[in-house]
Amino acid sequence: MRTIVVTGASSGVGLAAAQDLAARGDQVVVVGRDPGRLGAAMAAIRAVATGPAPDEFRADFESFDQVRRLADHVLARYPAVDVLANNAGGMLGAYRKTEDGFEATVASNHLAPFLLTNLLREALRGGRVVNTSSRAHQRARVDPDDFTGDPASWNGWRSYGAGKAANILFTQEAARRWPDILSVAFHPGVVRSNFGAGPVTRLFYKVAPFLTSTEKAGDLLTWLATAPAEELRNGAYYVGHKVTEPDRRLADPALAARLWDSSATAVGI
């Protein structure tokens, strides 16, 4: 039995994966932000669980304090964590600064998962980290020296892409710094979900004919969480079941190291 923490698990890809993992008999820790959706998700996950009762914790990844409370909860109950699936995140419709002073998209998509992973680092020894990224990272610009941004020039897609690029750089650098932990990132597909900001974008992600189902995307997350370690490549970015080279600008260990160090400073570790 594995202990698996899935963030952003109250809907979409995270919920589909959490259901699959619970059905396999794993101890699943389900993390979500919205209490109503989290409650509905827990009912669905409990209905298929074949192992221990699924655990739940509500946390908003725009708050580092809530991320720290989540880590405390996990460490108090589980001395070892086999898998951390950093799946929480999303795109905003307008510029917003978090209570910690950072642009909310980069905070929830990168800084919060970075903080959580570091806080769980010792419990993850011998385990793995699966980071949900996106093809939206392509052509994105990552600035390790600026997590606040300029409200006047802010763009939702650009900020989201930068956060997803940061996920890949974090994965690469984690593989170098923590060789005892398997770290991978993946693109789940263009998933039919509640993703997006604004009615037009949300409608697109509900009705476009070529969208990936949440079940298929959840299956991919489950595979990355459970496949034998020797079948996966540490630090790699996956599209489907294949290792794929991300945007060439991310093939820069110096950039990844700078992002790691500045992120550590930003989150206070």
C-alpha positions as CSV (number, residue, x, y, z in Angstrom):
1,M,0.0,0.0,0.0
2,R,1.3,3.4,-1.0
3,T,0.6,6.8,0.7
4,I,-0.2,9.3,-2.1
5,V,-0.9,12.9,-1.7
6,V,-2.9,14.5,-4.6
7,T,-3.4,18.2,-4.6
8,G,-6.0,19.8,-6.8
9,A,-8.0,16.6,-6.3
10,S,-11.5,18.0,-5.9
11,S,-12.2,17.9,-9.6
12,G,-10.7,17.1,-13.0
13,V,-7.5,15.2,-13.4
14,G,-6.7,15.1,-9.7
15,L,-10.1,13.7,-8.8
16,A,-9.9,11.0,-11.6
17,A,-6.4,10.0,-10.4
18,A,-7.4,10.0,-6.7
19,Q,-10.4,7.7,-7.5
20,D,-8.2,5.3,-9.4
21,L,-5.5,5.2,-6.7
22,A,-8.0,4.7,-3.9
23,A,-9.6,1.9,-6.0
24,R,-6.2,0.2,-6.1
25,G,-6.1,0.2,-2.3
26,D,-3.7,3.0,-1.8
27,Q,-3.9,5.5,1.1
28,V,-4.9,8.7,-0.7
29,V,-4.7,12.2,0.9
30,V,-7.0,14.4,-1.1
31,V,-6.3,18.1,-1.2
32,G,-8.7,20.7,-2.5
33,R,-9.6,24.4,-2.1
34,D,-13.4,24.6,-2.4
35,P,-15.2,22.9,0.5
36,G,-18.3,22.0,-1.6
37,R,-16.3,20.4,-4.4
38,L,-14.0,18.7,-1.9
39,G,-16.9,17.2,-0.1
40,A,-18.4,15.8,-3.3
41,A,-15.0,14.5,-4.4
42,M,-14.5,12.7,-1.1
43,A,-17.9,11.0,-1.4
44,A,-16.9,9.8,-4.9
45,I,-13.5,8.6,-3.8
46,R,-14.8,6.8,-0.7
47,A,-17.3,5.0,-2.9
48,V,-14.5,3.2,-4.8
49,A,-11.8,2.9,-2.2
50,T,-10.7,-0.7,-1.4
51,G,-8.0,0.2,1.1
52,P,-7.8,2.6,4.0
53,A,-10.3,5.5,4.3
54,P,-9.2,8.4,2.1
55,D,-7.9,11.4,4.0
56,E,-8.8,15.0,3.1
57,F,-7.4,18.4,3.7
58,R,-8.6,21.8,2.5
59,A,-5.9,24.2,1.4
60,D,-5.8,27.3,-0.8
61,F,-2.4,27.3,-2.7
62,E,-2.5,31.1,-2.8
63,S,-1.6,30.9,0.9
64,F,1.8,29.7,2.0
65,D,0.4,29.4,5.6
66,Q,-2.2,27.0,4.4
67,V,0.4,25.0,2.5
68,R,2.5,24.7,5.7
69,R,-0.6,23.5,7.6
70,L,-1.1,20.9,4.9
71,A,2.5,19.7,5.3
72,D,2.1,19.6,9.1
73,H,-1.1,17.5,8.7
74,V,0.6,15.0,6.3
75,L,3.8,14.7,8.4
76,A,1.8,14.1,11.6
77,R,-0.1,11.2,10.1
78,Y,2.3,9.7,7.6
79,P,6.0,9.1,8.4
80,A,6.6,8.2,4.7
81,V,5.0,9.6,1.6
82,D,5.4,7.4,-1.5
83,V,4.1,9.9,-4.0
84,L,3.3,13.6,-4.0
85,A,1.2,14.6,-7.0
86,N,1.5,18.4,-7.4
87,N,-1.6,18.9,-9.4
88,A,-3.1,22.1,-7.9
89,G,-3.1,25.3,-9.9
90,G,-4.9,27.1,-12.6
91,M,-5.3,30.3,-14.6
92,L,-6.7,33.6,-13.4
93,G,-8.8,36.2,-15.3
94,A,-7.2,39.2,-13.7
95,Y,-4.0,40.2,-11.9
96,R,-4.1,39.4,-8.2
97,K,-1.5,39.5,-5.5
98,T,-1.5,36.9,-2.7
99,E,-1.3,37.5,1.0
100,D,2.4,36.6,0.8
101,G,3.0,39.4,-1.8
102,F,3.3,37.4,-5.0
103,E,1.4,37.2,-8.3
104,A,-1.3,34.6,-7.6
105,T,-0.8,32.4,-10.7
106,V,2.9,31.8,-10.1
107,A,2.2,31.4,-6.4
108,S,-0.4,28.7,-6.8
109,N,1.2,26.9,-9.8
110,H,4.8,27.0,-8.8
111,L,5.8,28.5,-5.4
112,A,3.2,26.6,-3.4
113,P,4.0,23.2,-4.9
114,F,7.7,24.0,-4.5
115,L,7.2,24.8,-0.8
116,L,5.0,21.7,-0.2
117,T,7.6,19.4,-1.8
118,N,10.4,20.9,0.2
119,L,8.5,20.6,3.4
120,L,7.8,16.9,2.7
121,R,11.2,16.2,1.4
122,E,12.4,13.9,4.2
123,A,9.1,11.9,4.1
124,L,9.5,11.5,0.3
125,R,12.9,9.8,0.5
126,G,12.8,6.8,-1.9
127,G,9.4,8.0,-3.3
128,R,8.5,10.2,-6.2
129,V,7.1,13.6,-7.1
130,V,4.7,14.0,-10.1
131,N,4.2,17.6,-11.3
132,T,1.3,18.5,-13.6
133,S,2.7,20.9,-16.2
134,S,1.4,21.8,-19.6
135,R,2.3,22.4,-23.2
136,A,1.4,26.0,-22.3
137,H,5.0,26.2,-21.1
138,Q,6.2,26.6,-24.7
139,R,7.3,30.1,-25.5
140,A,6.8,31.1,-21.9
141,R,9.4,33.3,-20.2
142,V,10.5,32.5,-16.7
143,D,12.1,35.3,-14.7
144,P,13.6,33.8,-11.5
145,D,14.0,37.4,-10.2
146,D,10.4,38.4,-10.4
147,F,7.5,36.6,-8.8
148,T,5.3,39.7,-8.5
149,G,4.9,40.9,-12.1
150,D,3.5,44.1,-13.4
151,P,-0.3,44.5,-13.2
152,A,-0.2,46.9,-16.2
153,S,1.3,44.3,-18.6
154,W,-0.1,41.1,-17.0
155,N,-1.6,38.4,-19.2
156,G,-3.3,35.3,-17.9
157,W,-2.1,32.9,-20.5
158,R,1.5,34.2,-20.3
159,S,1.5,34.0,-16.5
160,Y,0.0,30.5,-16.6
161,G,2.6,29.3,-19.2
162,A,5.4,30.7,-17.0
163,G,4.1,28.7,-14.1
164,K,4.0,25.5,-16.1
165,A,7.5,26.2,-17.4
166,A,8.6,26.6,-13.8
167,N,7.1,23.2,-13.0
168,I,9.5,21.6,-15.6
169,L,12.5,23.5,-14.3
170,F,11.7,22.5,-10.8
171,T,11.4,18.9,-11.9
172,Q,14.8,18.9,-13.6
173,E,16.5,20.6,-10.7
174,A,14.9,18.3,-8.1
175,A,16.3,15.3,-10.0
176,R,19.8,16.8,-9.7
177,R,19.5,17.9,-6.1
178,W,17.5,14.9,-4.8
179,P,18.6,11.8,-6.6
180,D,16.9,9.7,-3.9
181,I,13.5,11.0,-5.1
182,L,12.1,10.3,-8.6
183,S,10.8,13.5,-10.1
184,V,8.8,13.8,-13.3
185,A,6.5,16.4,-15.0
186,F,3.8,15.8,-17.5
187,H,1.3,17.4,-19.9
188,P,-2.1,15.9,-19.2
189,G,-3.6,16.9,-22.5
190,V,-6.1,19.6,-23.3
191,V,-8.5,18.3,-20.7
192,R,-12.3,18.6,-20.6
193,S,-12.8,20.4,-17.3
194,N,-13.6,23.6,-15.5
195,F,-10.2,25.1,-16.5
196,G,-9.8,28.7,-17.5
197,A,-10.9,32.2,-16.5
198,G,-13.9,33.8,-18.0
199,P,-17.0,32.3,-19.7
200,V,-15.6,31.9,-23.2
201,T,-12.5,29.9,-22.0
202,R,-14.5,27.8,-19.7
203,L,-17.0,27.0,-22.4
204,F,-14.2,25.9,-24.7
205,Y,-12.8,23.5,-22.1
206,K,-16.3,22.0,-21.7
207,V,-17.4,21.5,-25.3
208,A,-14.5,21.4,-27.8
209,P,-14.6,18.1,-29.6
210,F,-10.9,17.2,-29.4
211,L,-10.5,17.5,-25.6
212,T,-9.0,14.8,-23.5
213,S,-11.3,13.2,-21.0
214,T,-10.5,13.6,-17.3
215,E,-10.3,9.8,-17.0
216,K,-7.6,9.5,-19.6
217,A,-5.6,12.3,-18.1
218,G,-6.1,10.8,-14.6
219,D,-4.9,7.5,-16.0
220,L,-1.6,9.2,-17.1
221,L,-1.1,10.7,-13.6
222,T,-1.8,7.3,-12.1
223,W,0.7,5.6,-14.3
224,L,3.4,8.1,-13.4
225,A,2.6,7.7,-9.8
226,T,2.7,3.9,-9.8
227,A,4.9,2.6,-12.7
228,P,8.1,0.8,-11.6
229,A,10.7,3.5,-11.1
230,E,13.0,1.9,-13.7
231,E,10.4,2.5,-16.4
232,L,10.6,6.3,-15.8
233,R,13.3,8.8,-16.4
234,N,14.2,11.1,-13.4
235,G,13.8,14.7,-14.3
236,A,11.8,14.0,-17.5
237,Y,8.8,15.7,-19.0
238,Y,6.2,13.4,-20.4
239,V,3.5,13.9,-23.0
240,G,1.4,10.7,-22.9
241,H,3.7,7.8,-22.0
242,K,6.7,9.2,-23.8
243,V,9.6,11.3,-22.6
244,T,9.4,14.6,-24.6
245,E,11.8,17.4,-24.8
246,P,10.3,20.6,-23.4
247,D,10.9,24.0,-25.0
248,R,14.6,24.3,-25.7
249,R,14.9,27.4,-23.5
250,L,14.3,25.2,-20.5
251,A,17.3,23.0,-21.3
252,D,19.4,25.3,-19.0
253,P,20.6,23.9,-15.7
254,A,21.8,27.4,-14.6
255,L,18.2,28.8,-15.1
256,A,16.8,25.9,-13.1
257,A,19.3,26.4,-10.3
258,R,18.5,30.2,-10.2
259,L,14.8,29.5,-10.1
260,W,15.2,27.0,-7.3
261,D,17.3,29.4,-5.2
262,S,15.0,32.4,-5.7
263,S,11.9,30.2,-5.0
264,A,13.5,29.0,-1.8
265,T,14.0,32.6,-0.7
266,A,10.5,33.6,-1.8
267,V,8.8,30.9,0.3
268,G,11.2,31.3,3.3
269,I,13.0,28.0,3.4
